[in-house]
Amino acid sequence: MKTYFILKYLLKDSAKKMIHRFAPNYINPLLVGKGAVSARYCYSVWLRHMVKAHENGLSTYPKTIAELGPGNSLGIGIAALISGCEKYYAFDVVKFANSEKNLEIFDEIVNLFVNRTPIPDNTEFPAIKPYLDNYDFPSNIFDEHRLKEALNKKRLNIIRNAVSDKFQNNSIIQYKVPWDNTDIEKKEIIDLIYSQAVLEHIDDLNNAYKSMYLWLKPAGYISHQIDYKSHSTAKYWNGHWTYSDIEWKIIRGTDKFLINRVPHSVHLSMIKENGFHILCDKKVILPSVLCANELAPNYCSLSSEDLVTSGSFLQCSKIDQRIS
C-alpha cells in the first residue's frame, strides 16, 4: 500500500513539473481553491474562535488581528472586521486572494450578523473544529450595543472598500505575502493571531511561533485549529508517520504546501519554548490501526497520545492569564 501512494505522488509531481515547463504561468486550480470560500464557513469559524476565547477568559474584542494562511478568501478576517475588529493582517505565502469573491462573501456575512444567525454547526460543517456545546448566536459576546456600532453603514462601507482594494497603504486590511519574509513595521502590534487548518502546512514551525510571539501585544493570544492527519497521502489517517524521510521526500516532491508531519506534542513543546502559556488544548482523538513498531524510525518514539491525536484546538496567551 505504501508503494501505491509513493508511485501516485511520483506521477503527480512529474505531471506538475511538465505543466510548469510548458506553461510556467499556470496556477493549480486545486491549490488556489484552498481556503474559506463560503460565507457561512467563515462566519462559523470566526464565531467558534470567539466562543472558545470567551470560555477561556480571553478578549473577544481584539482590535487588531492577524490570520495565517487565509488562502483565496479573506472571509474569516472579513467576519472579524464586520463584528467589530479594527485592523486585519492577512499573512500568506502566495497571492491567492480573490477580491470579487471576497466582496460577495462580505455582503453575505453582513446579513448573517444582521440576522443574528446561529453558528453553522457540525451537521452543516462536520469538518470544522472545534465543536461547540451550543451553536446559538453568541449574544453574550456580540450584544446589541456592540452590533449597532459594528454594523453602522459608514463603518461597513469602509470595510467594503478595503476588501475591494486591500493593497492601500492605509487600509484596515493589510495583505502580506510572503508572510515569513515580510517586515512588519513594529513588534507587539497584534491582539490575536489565528489560523484554521494551516499550521500543519508550515515547515519552519518554530520560526512561525517565534514570529507570532514577537507580533503579539503583551496581553495578546493565539488561536489555532491544527489538523495532524495524513491529508490523503496514506491509507490510514496517521499513515504519513510510517514513511521514512526518503519516502516522504518522494511523496512531497515539489509540493511546498503538503504537510510537515509534526505531531501534537512537538507543537506543545514549541509553544512553551517560545514563551506562550497554554490555556486551551482541545484534542481530536481518532483510534489508530497502526502500532508504534509500524512507524518510520524517526516517528517510532511517538507517544500513545500523539498516535491517536488527529487534531487540536489551541489557545495560548503571551502572558499567563490563568486564574490562580
C-alpha positions in Angstrom: 0.0 0.0 0.0 2.9 2.4 0.7 4.3 1.7 -2.7 0.9 2.7 -4.3 1.0 6.1 -2.6 4.6 6.7 -3.4 4.0 5.9 -7.1 0.9 8.0 -7.1 2.8 11.1 -5.8 5.7 10.4 -8.2 3.3 10.6 -11.1 1.6 13.6 -9.7 4.9 15.5 -9.2 6.1 14.6 -12.7 2.8 16.0 -14.1 3.3 19.2 -12.2 6.8 19.6 -13.5 5.7 19.0 -17.1 2.9 21.6 -16.7 5.3 24.3 -15.3 7.8 23.6 -18.0 5.4 24.2 -20.9 3.0 26.6 -19.0 5.1 28.4 -16.4 2.3 30.8 -15.5 -0.2 28.0 -14.8 -1.7 28.0 -11.4 -3.1 24.8 -10.0 -6.8 25.5 -9.5 -6.9 22.9 -6.7 -4.3 24.9 -4.8 -5.9 28.2 -5.5 -9.2 26.7 -4.4 -7.9 26.1 -0.9 -9.3 28.5 1.7 -12.5 29.5 3.3 -14.7 30.2 0.3 -18.2 30.1 1.9 -19.6 33.0 3.9 -21.3 30.6 6.3 -18.0 28.7 6.8 -16.1 31.9 7.5 -18.8 33.1 9.9 -18.8 29.8 11.7 -15.0 29.6 12.1 -14.7 33.2 13.4 -17.6 32.8 15.9 -16.1 29.4 17.1 -12.8 31.1 17.9 -14.6 33.8 19.8 -16.8 31.5 21.8 -13.8 29.5 22.9 -11.9 32.7 23.7 -14.8 33.7 26.0 -14.8 30.3 27.7 -11.0 30.6 28.3 -11.2 34.1 29.7 -9.6 35.8 26.7 -10.6 39.0 24.9 -13.5 38.7 22.5 -13.0 42.2 21.3 -9.5 42.2 19.7 -8.8 45.4 17.8 -6.0 44.2 15.6 -6.0 40.6 14.3 -3.8 38.5 12.0 -4.6 35.3 10.1 -2.0 32.8 8.9 -2.8 31.2 5.5 -6.2 32.7 4.5 -5.9 31.2 1.0 -8.1 32.6 -1.7 -10.7 34.0 0.7 -10.1 36.6 3.4 -13.6 35.7 4.7 -12.7 34.8 8.3 -10.9 38.1 8.7 -13.8 39.9 7.0 -16.2 38.4 9.5 -13.9 39.6 12.3 -13.9 43.2 10.9 -17.7 43.2 10.5 -18.0 42.0 14.1 -16.1 45.0 15.4 -12.3 44.4 14.9 -10.5 47.4 13.6 -7.5 46.1 11.6 -6.8 42.8 9.9 -3.4 41.4 8.7 -3.6 38.5 6.2 -0.4 36.6 6.1 0.1 34.1 3.3 2.9 32.5 1.2 1.4 33.2 -2.3 -1.1 35.8 -3.5 -4.3 33.8 -3.7 -6.9 36.3 -2.5 -9.8 36.9 -5.0 -11.3 40.4 -4.5 -14.5 39.6 -6.4 -15.2 36.5 -4.2 -14.3 38.4 -1.1 -16.8 41.1 -1.8 -19.5 38.5 -2.3 -18.6 36.9 1.0 -18.6 40.3 2.7 -22.2 41.0 1.7 -23.3 37.6 2.9 -21.6 37.8 6.2 -23.1 41.2 6.9 -26.5 39.6 6.5 -25.6 36.8 8.8 -24.7 39.3 11.6 -27.7 41.5 10.9 -30.0 38.4 11.3 -28.1 37.2 14.4 -27.8 33.8 12.6 -26.9 30.8 14.8 -23.4 29.4 14.3 -23.4 26.9 11.4 -22.9 23.6 13.3 -21.2 20.3 12.8 -24.2 19.0 10.8 -23.6 21.6 8.1 -19.8 21.6 8.5 -18.7 18.3 10.1 -15.0 19.0 9.4 -14.9 22.4 11.2 -13.3 22.2 14.6 -13.6 23.0 17.4 -17.1 21.6 18.1 -19.2 23.7 20.5 -21.7 22.8 23.2 -24.1 25.5 21.9 -24.5 26.9 18.4 -26.9 29.7 19.2 -25.8 33.2 18.1 -23.4 34.3 21.0 -25.4 37.4 22.0 -23.4 37.4 25.3 -20.3 38.3 23.2 -21.9 40.3 20.4 -24.6 42.2 22.3 -27.0 44.8 20.7 -24.7 47.7 21.6 -21.7 46.2 20.0 -23.5 45.1 16.9 -25.2 48.5 16.5 -21.7 50.1 16.4 -20.2 47.3 14.3 -22.9 47.3 11.7 -23.0 51.1 11.2 -23.4 51.7 7.4 -20.5 54.2 7.3 -18.2 51.7 9.0 -19.3 48.8 6.7 -18.6 50.9 3.7 -15.0 51.5 4.9 -14.6 47.7 5.3 -16.1 47.0 1.9 -13.7 49.5 0.2 -10.8 47.8 2.0 -11.9 44.4 0.7 -12.1 45.7 -2.9 -8.6 47.3 -2.6 -6.5 45.5 0.0 -3.2 47.0 -1.2 -3.7 50.6 0.0 -1.0 51.5 2.5 -3.5 52.9 5.0 -6.1 50.1 4.5 -7.6 48.4 7.5 -6.7 45.2 5.6 -3.0 44.5 5.3 -2.3 41.7 2.9 1.3 40.5 3.5 2.9 38.0 1.0 5.1 36.1 1.7 4.3 36.3 5.4 7.7 34.9 6.6 9.7 37.4 4.6 7.7 40.5 5.4 8.8 43.4 7.5 6.0 44.2 10.0 6.7 47.8 11.0 6.6 47.3 14.7 6.6 44.5 17.2 3.8 43.9 19.6 1.0 45.4 17.4 -1.5 42.5 17.2 -4.1 41.4 19.8 -5.0 38.0 18.2 -3.3 35.7 15.7 -5.4 32.7 14.5 -5.4 30.0 11.8 -7.7 27.3 10.7 -6.0 24.0 9.5 -2.9 25.9 8.4 0.0 25.2 10.9 0.3 21.7 9.6 1.5 23.1 6.3 4.3 25.4 7.7 7.8 23.9 7.5 9.6 26.3 9.7 7.1 25.9 12.5 9.4 27.1 15.3 10.1 30.3 13.5 6.3 30.8 13.0 5.7 30.5 16.8 8.6 32.8 17.4 7.2 35.4 15.0 3.8 35.2 16.5 5.2 35.9 19.9 7.0 38.9 18.6 4.0 40.3 16.8 1.6 40.0 19.7 0.9 42.7 22.2 1.7 41.7 25.9 -1.9 40.7 26.6 -2.4 39.1 23.1 -3.1 35.5 22.3 -3.0 32.9 19.5 -6.0 30.7 18.5 -5.2 27.8 16.2 -7.1 24.7 14.9 -4.5 22.2 13.6 -5.0 19.0 11.6 -2.5 16.3 12.1 -4.0 13.8 9.6 -2.2 12.4 6.6 -4.1 14.5 4.0 -4.7 11.6 1.7 -1.0 10.6 1.5 -1.6 7.3 3.2 -4.3 4.6 3.7 -4.7 5.4 7.3 -5.3 8.9 8.8 -1.9 8.6 10.6 -0.1 6.6 7.9 2.1 9.6 7.0 4.2 8.7 10.1 5.1 5.3 8.5 7.2 6.9 5.7 11.0 7.2 6.0 12.5 10.6 5.2 13.4 9.4 1.7 9.9 8.0 1.0 8.4 11.3 2.3 10.7 13.3 0.1 9.4 11.3 -2.9 5.8 11.8 -1.9 6.2 15.5 -1.3 8.1 16.2 -4.4 8.0 19.9 -5.3 4.8 20.5 -3.2 5.6 23.2 -0.7 2.2 23.1 0.8 1.7 19.5 1.7 2.1 18.8 5.4 5.0 19.0 7.9 4.1 15.7 9.8 4.7 17.4 13.1 2.7 15.7 15.9 0.8 17.4 18.7 3.5 17.1 21.4 6.0 18.9 19.3 3.6 21.8 18.8 3.1 22.0 22.5 6.9 22.0 23.1 7.5 24.8 20.6 4.6 26.8 22.1 6.1 26.6 25.5 9.7 27.2 24.4 8.6 30.4 22.7 7.1 31.8 25.8 3.4 31.1 25.4 1.0 29.9 28.2 -1.4 27.2 27.0 -4.9 28.0 28.2 -6.8 25.5 25.9 -5.8 22.3 24.3 -8.9 20.6 22.9 -7.7 17.4 21.2 -9.5 15.5 18.5 -9.0 11.8 19.1 -9.2 9.0 16.5 -8.4 5.4 17.0 -5.2 4.1 15.5 -4.9 1.0 13.4 -1.1 1.4 13.4 1.2 0.5 16.3 4.4 2.2 17.3 6.6 -0.5 15.8 5.0 0.1 12.4 6.1 3.7 12.2 9.2 5.1 10.5 12.4 5.2 12.6 12.1 8.9 13.2 8.5 8.5 14.5 8.6 5.2 16.3 9.0 7.0 19.6 5.7 8.8 19.2 3.7 8.7 22.4 0.5 6.7 22.5 -1.3 10.0 22.8 0.3 11.5 19.7 -0.6 8.4 17.8 -4.3 9.0 18.3 -4.4 12.8 18.3 -5.7 13.7 14.8 -6.2 17.4 15.5 -6.2 20.0 18.2 -7.6 23.5 19.0 -5.1 25.6 20.9 -5.5 29.0 22.6 -2.4 30.3 24.2 -1.6 33.7 25.7 1.6 35.7 25.7 1.3 36.3 29.4 -0.1 33.9 32.0 -3.8 34.7 32.1 -4.8 31.6 34.2 -6.8 32.3 37.3 -4.7 31.2 40.3 
